[in-house]
Every structure is written in structure tokens, then in C-alpha cells.
Amino acid sequence: MNRLFLLSPARCSGLRARCLLRKSSRSDLARRLSSSGIPLGELFSFLSALYFRGKLAYAEAFARPPDKSPGIFVITPSVGLVPPAAIIQAADLRRFGRAPIDLKNRRYCVTLRQSASALAGGLAADCEVILLGSIATGKYLDLLAPIFGDRLRVPVDFIGRGDMSRGGLLLRSVRENRELSYIEVATLNESPNAKHPSSLTI
């Protein structure tokens, strides 16, 4: 069975992002960002540290994409789903920082729906799509669940864990070559052992 991963984004308006965008910044990452650009996965790993690094390493280890398709896509604030190898420059990061991940942000909603619909249209019916991100609110699921339907899943072991705990769990899974179990998003409300999505801290 094929399997793709969708990774929630790093915060693009925090202290680390502001440090990278400072004209006085002398770090190698800041210099590359302002010149040739850096891969999205590398940028978000720096901005988010353990959690995003864990998500990316896990997805790289366990993705089984269909032919000619990337196995990993990152949710962005303003341009929808983007492969982690995509090159991001300083202007892109500034735009990300101004665009909240919020259902009230029309650009975020439109671009995510468009790119997710394009991706879903090319996938086989049995291709799993694993969301490594929050289901505590509707900021991802309200947009993705209607598009991917019962193909959309989340790791069972994420339930009740905080960001740092999830990041550590994912990195341990990679070291041990142990893939997590997944549950269909559509069955979360039906399972007697699952909490209601509004109470989950994923």
C-alpha cells in the first residue's frame, strides 16, 4: 500500500524566524535564506526544532509514495502543500509569517484546498494519507478531511501528547525502525477508546 505524509508547518513569526530575517544576522542559514534560498524542510526544522525535525525524519523513513510522486508534503500558511525540498527565500518566509494558519484566512484555506484536491485526484483509492499535525482544532481537518475522506489518518500514539513528546516519539521510531499505528480520522468520533477531536492535543 502507498503512503504519503502531510506535515503541519513550523511557526513562521516567532523569534527564530525574526532572527533569520534580521539584516544583521550572520548565521550561515540566514545568509543562504537571503541569497540562494534553503529547502523548506531545513528551514522549518530550524524554526520548530525537535517537533518538525521528528516529523520530517519519520516521514522520510516510512513514506511509500506512488510512482513519480513525492512522499512528503508540508502545509504552508499561504501556498498550500509544498514538498520539503522546495527552495524558500527570505521574502517567502516573510509572507508565511504574515499569514495565520486559521480558517478565517482565506488565502490559507483556498491554497490548501486547491493543492490537496490536486494531490488527491492523482492518488489511488487505497493510498493512505497520514497527517502529522494537530487535530485539536479544525485548522487542518476541516479542509483536508472532505478531500481525502477515509484515506486520511493520524498516528494513534499522538493522542494526548505535547509537541516535544511527539517529536521525541517520532525520532525514536525512526531509530528503532518501528512504524506507528494509524487511525482513520473519520472513525475518531466512532471509536469508544478515542477522545473527541476537540479534546485532542495533537
C-alpha positions in Angstrom: 0.0 0.0 0.0 1.2 3.5 -0.8 1.5 6.1 1.9 2.0 9.8 1.9 2.7 12.2 4.8 1.3 15.7 5.3 3.3 17.7 7.8 2.0 20.7 9.7 4.1 23.8 9.4 6.6 25.4 11.8 5.7 28.8 13.3 6.9 31.4 10.9 6.5 34.6 13.0 8.4 33.6 16.1 11.8 34.5 17.5 13.8 32.1 15.3 12.2 33.4 12.2 12.8 37.1 13.2 16.5 36.3 13.8 16.9 34.7 10.4 15.3 37.8 8.7 17.4 40.4 10.5 19.8 42.2 8.2 22.5 41.9 10.9 22.2 38.1 11.2 25.5 36.4 10.3 24.5 32.8 10.5 25.0 30.6 7.5 21.3 29.8 7.4 20.4 33.5 7.3 22.9 34.2 4.6 21.6 31.4 2.4 18.0 32.4 3.1 18.7 35.9 1.8 20.6 34.7 -1.3 20.1 31.4 -2.9 17.4 30.2 -0.5 17.1 27.0 1.5 14.9 23.9 1.4 11.6 24.2 3.2 12.3 21.1 5.3 15.6 22.5 6.5 14.0 25.9 7.3 11.1 24.5 9.2 13.4 22.1 11.1 15.3 25.1 12.3 12.2 27.1 13.2 10.4 24.3 15.0 13.4 22.3 16.3 12.5 18.9 17.7 8.9 18.5 16.6 9.3 19.3 12.9 12.6 17.5 12.7 10.9 14.4 14.1 8.0 14.7 11.7 10.3 15.1 8.7 12.7 12.3 9.7 9.7 9.9 10.4 8.1 10.7 7.1 11.3 10.2 5.2 11.7 6.8 6.8 8.2 5.5 6.2 6.8 7.2 3.2 5.8 4.8 0.4 4.7 7.2 -2.4 3.2 6.2 -5.7 5.4 6.4 -8.7 6.6 9.9 -9.7 5.0 11.5 -6.6 6.8 13.0 -3.6 6.1 11.1 -0.4 6.0 14.1 1.8 4.2 17.5 1.6 4.4 20.3 4.1 1.4 22.5 4.8 2.3 26.2 4.4 0.5 29.3 5.5 -0.1 30.8 2.0 0.9 28.4 -0.8 -0.8 25.1 0.1 1.1 21.8 0.1 4.8 22.0 -0.8 7.4 19.3 -0.9 10.2 19.8 1.7 12.8 20.1 -1.0 11.2 23.3 -2.4 13.5 26.3 -2.1 12.4 29.1 0.2 13.8 32.6 0.3 13.6 35.4 2.8 10.5 37.0 1.0 8.7 33.7 1.2 9.3 33.4 4.9 8.1 37.0 5.5 4.9 36.1 3.6 4.5 32.9 5.7 4.9 35.0 8.9 2.1 37.4 7.9 -0.4 34.6 7.1 -2.0 32.9 10.1 -2.9 29.2 10.0 -6.5 30.0 10.6 -9.8 29.1 8.9 -10.6 32.8 8.7 -7.5 33.3 6.5 -9.0 32.9 3.0 -5.6 32.5 1.2 -4.6 29.8 3.6 -7.8 27.9 3.0 -8.0 28.3 -0.7 -4.4 27.3 -1.5 -4.5 24.3 0.9 -7.8 23.1 -0.6 -6.5 23.6 -4.2 -3.3 21.8 -3.7 -4.9 19.0 -1.6 -7.5 18.4 -4.3 -4.9 18.3 -7.0 -2.9 15.7 -5.0 -6.0 13.6 -4.1 -7.1 13.5 -7.7 -3.9 11.6 -8.7 -3.9 9.1 -5.8 -5.3 5.5 -5.9 -8.3 4.8 -3.6 -6.1 2.7 -1.2 -3.3 5.3 -0.8 -3.0 6.3 2.8 -2.5 10.0 3.7 -1.0 10.5 7.1 -1.4 13.8 8.8 1.4 14.6 11.3 -0.2 17.7 12.8 -2.9 19.0 15.1 -6.4 17.6 15.1 -7.3 19.6 18.2 -8.9 22.3 16.1 -10.3 22.3 12.6 -7.4 24.3 11.0 -6.3 21.2 9.1 -9.0 18.6 9.3 -11.9 20.9 8.2 -10.0 21.4 5.0 -8.3 18.1 4.4 -10.9 15.5 5.6 -13.6 16.3 3.0 -10.9 16.0 0.3 -9.1 12.8 1.3 -12.0 11.1 3.1 -11.3 7.7 4.7 -7.7 7.8 3.3 -6.8 10.4 5.9 -5.2 9.0 9.0 -3.3 10.2 12.2 -0.9 8.3 14.5 -2.8 6.7 17.4 0.2 7.3 19.7 0.0 11.1 19.2 -3.2 11.3 21.2 -2.7 13.2 24.5 1.0 14.1 23.8 2.5 17.5 23.6 4.7 18.7 20.7 8.1 17.8 22.4 6.8 14.4 23.3 5.6 13.7 19.8 8.9 14.9 18.3 10.8 12.5 20.6 8.4 9.7 19.8 8.9 10.1 16.1 12.7 10.2 16.3 12.7 7.1 18.5 10.5 5.3 15.9 13.0 6.1 13.2 16.0 4.9 15.2 14.1 1.6 16.1 12.7 1.3 12.5 9.3 1.0 14.1 6.3 2.5 12.3 3.4 3.7 14.4 -0.2 2.6 14.1 -2.7 4.9 12.4 -6.4 5.5 12.9 -8.8 6.9 10.2 -9.8 10.4 11.0 -13.3 9.5 10.0 -13.5 6.9 12.9 -12.2 9.1 15.7 -15.7 10.0 16.9 -17.0 6.4 16.5 -14.2 4.7 18.5 -15.2 4.0 22.1 -11.5 4.4 23.1 -10.9 7.7 21.3 -11.4 11.1 22.6 -13.5 13.7 20.8 -11.2 15.6 18.3 -11.9 18.9 20.2 -10.2 17.5 23.2 -7.1 16.0 21.5 -3.8 17.8 21.8 -2.3 16.8 18.5 
